[in-house]
Amino acid sequence: MTRVITYGTFDLLHKGHIRLLKRAKELGDHLTVCASTDEFNALKGKTAYTSFEDRKYILEAIRYVDEVIPEKGWDQKIRDVKDHNIDIFVMGDDWKGEFDFLAEYCEVVYLPRTEGISTTRIKKDLGLAGQKAND
């Protein structure tokens, strides 16, 4: 069984999020999504519109997602890869190079972002631009 993991806040879920999850799932048999907690977002200076518990609930309802775990800090990725027997780590290509250190533990894949959509753009369009978003 090939196990895949990805990370993000997944706030104001949109087509780009779904495409990332679908493409990540296509790389393996089991997809674990590590969603940033509200506390971790605060440490990053970000504010999610939707609470962690609600984002987790929504992610668990998506057919591509097999498991959702909390992201509580930057330093947990190696531990997550080991603890969940991950074969492939996936992120959007706006993070290209940032997680290459994980190649010691698993394959690292950066997928192209969906053009024209982002949580930041949605918040701006809704007049919530003062809130920082984590796409």
Secondary structure, DSSP 4 states (H G I P E B T S, - for coil): --EEEEEE---S--HHHHHHHHHHHHTSSEEEEEEEPHHHHHHTT---SS-HHHHHHHHHTSTT-SEEEEE--GGGHHHHHHHTT-SEEEEEGGGTTTTGGGGGTSEEEEEPPPTT--HHHHHHHTT-TTS----
